[in-house]
Amino acid sequence: MPITQGLDFIRRTLARWGLLGHGPRRGLLDDVLQVTTELLANACVHGRGIRELVLEHRPGVLRVEVSDYSPAPPYRRTPRFGCPGGYGLLVVERLATCWGTTADTAGKSVWAELLTTRPRWC
């Protein structure tokens, strides 16, 4: 699956689920697309290719999960000035409420959860 195809899937699905629009959901699409881009790119660069993209919606939470063919867990590299890379998981950590990884017999899945509503304290 090319990255652009995965992002199109995210846009179509969020629209179908009614998770796009104004108010507290205004920035959700941008955040979900950014997190998804990072997870898909990491699967391509470090995980020997994208196996599957899953999007799950539970009340108040959207979960993006990308499976790849490598059993190696992801790790956050230290970005170096003037060198590309090293920012992907940092971006995921900043935008997602939580993230993690699950190993399986074919590789691993890396997931991230984002809030679909604003927390009450905002």
C-alpha positions in Angstrom: 0.0 0.0 0.0 1.5 3.4 -1.0 1.4 6.1 1.7 -0.9 8.3 -0.4 -3.4 5.4 -0.6 -3.3 5.1 3.2 -3.9 8.8 3.7 -6.8 8.8 1.2 -8.3 5.9 3.2 -8.0 8.0 6.4 -9.7 11.0 4.9 -12.6 9.0 3.4 -13.1 7.0 6.6 -13.1 10.1 8.9 -15.6 11.8 6.6 -17.8 8.7 6.6 -17.7 8.6 10.4 -18.6 12.3 10.7 -15.3 13.1 12.4 -14.4 16.1 10.2 -15.7 19.6 10.6 -15.6 22.5 12.9 -15.3 23.0 16.7 -13.4 20.6 18.8 -12.8 18.3 15.8 -11.4 21.1 13.6 -7.7 19.9 13.8 -8.3 16.2 14.1 -7.8 15.5 10.4 -4.4 17.2 10.3 -3.2 15.4 13.5 -4.5 12.0 12.3 -2.9 12.5 8.9 0.4 13.5 10.4 0.5 10.5 12.8 -0.5 8.1 10.0 2.1 9.5 7.7 4.8 9.0 10.3 3.7 5.4 11.0 3.4 4.5 7.4 6.8 6.0 6.5 8.4 4.2 9.4 6.9 0.9 8.2 8.4 1.5 4.7 11.8 2.7 5.9 12.4 0.5 8.9 9.8 -2.2 8.8 10.3 -3.8 5.4 7.0 -2.5 4.1 3.4 -1.8 5.1 1.3 -4.9 5.8 -1.9 -3.3 7.0 -3.5 0.0 8.1 -6.3 -0.2 10.6 -8.4 2.8 11.8 -10.7 2.2 14.8 -13.1 4.6 16.4 -14.3 4.3 20.0 -16.2 7.0 21.9 -13.7 9.9 22.3 -10.8 8.0 20.8 -9.4 7.3 17.3 -6.8 4.6 17.0 -4.5 4.3 14.0 -2.5 1.0 13.6 0.1 0.2 11.0 1.5 -3.3 10.7 4.8 -4.1 9.0 7.0 -7.1 8.4 9.8 -6.4 10.9 9.7 -7.8 14.4 12.1 -5.0 15.6 10.4 -2.6 17.9 10.5 1.1 17.0 12.8 3.4 18.9 13.2 7.2 18.9 16.4 8.3 17.4 18.0 11.5 18.5 17.6 14.0 15.6 20.8 15.5 14.4 21.1 19.1 13.0 21.3 19.0 9.3 20.5 15.3 8.9 17.1 14.0 7.9 15.1 11.7 10.1 14.8 11.1 13.8 11.6 13.1 14.2 8.9 10.6 13.4 8.2 9.1 16.8 8.7 12.5 18.4 5.8 13.8 16.3 3.7 10.8 17.1 4.4 11.3 20.9 3.4 14.9 20.7 0.1 14.5 18.8 -1.1 11.2 20.2 -2.5 10.6 23.7 -0.6 7.3 23.8 1.2 5.0 21.4 2.7 1.5 21.5 3.7 -1.6 19.6 2.5 -5.2 19.5 4.6 -8.0 18.1 3.1 -10.8 16.1 4.3 -13.8 14.0 4.5 -11.7 10.8 6.2 -8.7 12.3 4.7 -6.0 14.4 2.0 -3.4 14.7 2.6 0.2 15.8 -0.5 2.1 17.1 -1.4 5.5 18.2 -4.5 6.9 19.8 -5.8 10.4 19.4 -8.7 12.1 21.2 -11.7 13.0 19.0 -13.0 15.5 21.5 -11.3 18.2 23.5 -10.4 17.4 27.1 -12.7 19.1 29.6 -9.7 21.1 31.1 -9.1 23.0 27.8 
